Amino acid sequence: MCRSIKTLRPPYADDVTDDDIRAAALQYVRKISGFRAPAPHNAQAFDRAVEEIAQSTAALLASLEVRGSRRSA
């Protein structure tokens, strides 16, 4: 996949921010779409995909249970 997307779950990352999640979503959408920046007629679809993937990523990270790691609630 994208080498620049880093693992965002403990113990690999602590204090993951919304910006970290959005950056990973953006890299993913760039990779699968083949666009670094979409043309104006594709911008809305591109931005919507980034937001949806960021939301799904945040939900996934919030629901993961990692053995040997404490989750802060």
Sequence and secondary structure as in RCSB ss.txt:
>XXXX:A:sequence
MCRSIKTLRPPYADDVTDDDIRAAALQYVRKISGFRAPAPHNAQAFDRAVEEIAQSTAALLASLEVRGSRRSA
>XXXX:A:secstr
  TT    STTT SS  HHHHHHHHHHHHHHHH  SS  GGGHHHHHHHHHHHHHHHHHHHHH   TT     
